[in-house]
Amino acid sequence: MKHLKNSLFVFLTILLTACSLNDDSNTSESNFILVGDSSFEMKMAVVEPSFNSVFLSITNKTEAEINASFSGTTLNNVDYFSAKISHSDLSPGETYDLDDISSLEFIVDGDIINSEFENGFSQFYNSGSNSDLEVISGSITVIDYSVDVISLSFTFNRNDGTQITGSYTGSFLYFNVEDN
C-alpha cells in the first residue's frame, strides 16, 4: 500500500507539472517579442493596408478582446507592437528593412480606452525622445501571408545595444481602409 501511495504521488506530481495552469491551446511559444531579457507573449496580429502603406500590429490581446475594444470596452495591460511598412501590401518571403519601415514602436502596459491606445512604456521605436530606445538596425521578414495565417519574424538593435527579436505565426485581423 505504501508503494502504491508513493507511485500515485509521483504520477500526480508529473501530471500536475506537465499540465500547469499556464497551458493555453490558443497560444504558441513562437509568438513573442524579446527585448533584452524581457519576453512578451503575443496573441493576435492585425494587418491594415492603407493606400501605399501597410500597418502591421501585434498585441497580447485576443481577437475577442480587440473586437470588444471597438465597442467601447477598456483594455488594460496592453502590449502593442506596430510598424508602418511603405508597401501597398505584405508579400510572403519578403524582408523589410528600416528603409521600408516609416514608423516602428513597441509599448507595454498600455490601455485601450474608447478604441484609442493610451499610456504605456516604450521599449523601442524608430524615432523618439530617448535616443537609447531608438532602433538603429534590423528588419521584419514575412515568412507566410495568406487568407488564414501570417508568419513573420523580426530582429532589431536598439541604440543602447539591446537586441530585440520576435516572431508571430497565427491568424490575424484584416482591416482594409479602402473598403470603408
C-alpha positions in Angstrom: 0.0 0.0 0.0 2.9 2.3 0.8 4.4 1.7 -2.6 1.1 2.5 -4.3 0.8 5.8 -2.4 4.4 6.7 -3.5 3.7 5.8 -7.1 0.5 7.8 -7.1 2.3 10.8 -5.6 5.0 10.7 -8.3 2.4 10.2 -11.0 0.3 13.2 -9.8 3.4 15.4 -9.4 4.4 14.6 -13.0 0.9 15.2 -14.3 0.4 18.5 -12.5 3.8 19.7 -13.6 3.1 18.8 -17.2 -0.4 20.3 -17.2 0.1 23.6 -15.5 -2.5 26.4 -15.4 -0.5 28.3 -17.9 -1.4 25.9 -20.7 -3.3 27.7 -23.4 -4.1 25.8 -26.6 -4.6 29.2 -28.4 -1.1 30.4 -28.0 2.3 29.3 -29.1 5.7 29.7 -27.6 6.8 31.1 -31.0 4.5 34.2 -30.6 6.7 36.6 -28.6 8.8 39.7 -28.6 12.1 39.6 -26.7 13.6 42.9 -25.6 16.9 42.1 -24.0 16.0 39.6 -21.2 12.3 40.6 -21.1 9.8 38.4 -23.0 6.3 39.4 -24.1 3.8 36.9 -25.3 1.8 38.0 -28.4 -1.7 36.6 -29.2 -3.0 38.4 -32.3 -1.8 40.3 -35.3 -3.6 43.0 -37.3 -2.8 43.8 -40.9 -4.3 47.1 -42.3 -3.3 48.2 -45.8 -3.8 51.9 -46.4 -3.0 53.4 -49.8 0.8 52.9 -50.2 1.5 51.6 -46.7 0.6 48.6 -44.6 0.1 48.9 -40.8 1.2 45.7 -39.1 0.4 45.3 -35.4 0.9 42.5 -32.9 -0.6 42.5 -29.4 -1.0 40.4 -26.3 -4.8 40.6 -26.6 -7.1 38.1 -28.3 -9.4 38.7 -31.3 -12.4 38.9 -29.0 -10.8 41.5 -26.7 -9.7 43.6 -29.7 -13.3 43.4 -31.2 -14.7 44.4 -27.7 -12.5 47.4 -27.6 -14.1 48.7 -30.8 -17.4 48.6 -28.9 -16.0 50.7 -26.0 -14.6 48.1 -23.7 -11.5 49.3 -22.0 -8.5 47.0 -22.1 -5.6 47.2 -19.6 -2.1 45.8 -19.6 -1.9 46.0 -23.4 1.5 45.3 -25.1 1.4 46.7 -28.6 3.9 46.4 -31.4 3.3 48.5 -34.5 5.1 49.0 -37.8 4.1 51.1 -40.8 5.7 49.4 -43.9 6.0 51.5 -47.0 4.5 49.0 -49.4 0.9 48.6 -50.7 0.7 45.1 -49.1 2.8 42.4 -47.5 4.5 39.7 -49.5 5.5 36.2 -48.4 9.2 35.7 -48.4 9.9 39.5 -48.3 12.2 41.2 -45.9 11.5 44.8 -45.0 14.5 46.7 -43.5 14.4 50.1 -41.7 14.3 52.0 -45.1 10.9 50.3 -45.7 9.6 50.9 -42.2 8.5 54.5 -41.7 7.1 54.0 -38.2 8.1 51.4 -35.6 7.2 51.2 -31.9 6.6 48.7 -29.1 4.8 49.9 -26.0 4.0 47.7 -23.0 1.4 48.0 -20.1 -0.8 50.5 -22.0 -4.5 50.8 -22.1 -7.1 50.9 -24.9 -9.7 53.5 -23.9 -12.5 54.4 -26.3 -10.7 52.5 -29.1 -7.5 54.6 -28.5 -4.2 53.3 -27.3 -3.0 55.4 -24.2 -0.3 55.3 -21.6 2.3 52.5 -21.5 6.1 52.3 -21.5 8.1 52.4 -24.7 10.5 49.6 -25.3 11.8 50.7 -28.6 10.9 53.0 -31.6 12.5 54.4 -34.7 12.3 58.0 -33.5 11.6 59.4 -30.1 12.7 61.4 -27.1 15.1 58.8 -25.6 17.9 58.0 -28.1 18.8 54.8 -26.2 15.4 53.3 -27.2 15.8 54.2 -30.9 16.2 51.3 -33.3 19.4 51.6 -35.4 19.3 48.4 -37.4 17.0 45.5 -38.2 14.2 44.1 -40.3 10.9 42.3 -40.5 10.6 39.2 -42.6 7.2 37.9 -43.7 7.6 34.2 -44.0 3.9 33.4 -44.9 1.0 35.6 -45.6 -2.3 34.1 -46.8 -6.0 34.4 -46.1 -5.8 32.3 -42.9 -2.4 32.9 -41.5 0.5 35.2 -41.2 4.0 34.2 -40.1 6.7 36.7 -39.5 9.9 37.3 -37.6 12.0 40.3 -36.8 15.2 41.4 -35.3 16.2 44.9 -34.3 19.1 46.5 -32.4 18.5 49.5 -30.1 21.0 52.4 -29.8 21.9 51.2 -26.3 23.0 47.8 -27.7 19.9 45.9 -26.6 18.9 43.2 -29.1 15.2 42.7 -30.0 13.8 39.6 -31.6 10.3 38.5 -32.2 8.1 36.1 -34.1 4.4 35.5 -34.7 2.6 32.7 -36.5 -1.2 32.6 -36.4 -4.4 34.1 -37.5 -4.8 37.8 -38.0 -7.4 40.5 -38.3 -7.5 42.2 -41.7 -8.8 45.8 -42.0 -8.9 47.5 -45.4 -9.3 51.2 -45.1 -10.3 51.5 -48.8 -13.3 49.1 -48.1 -14.9 51.6 -45.6 
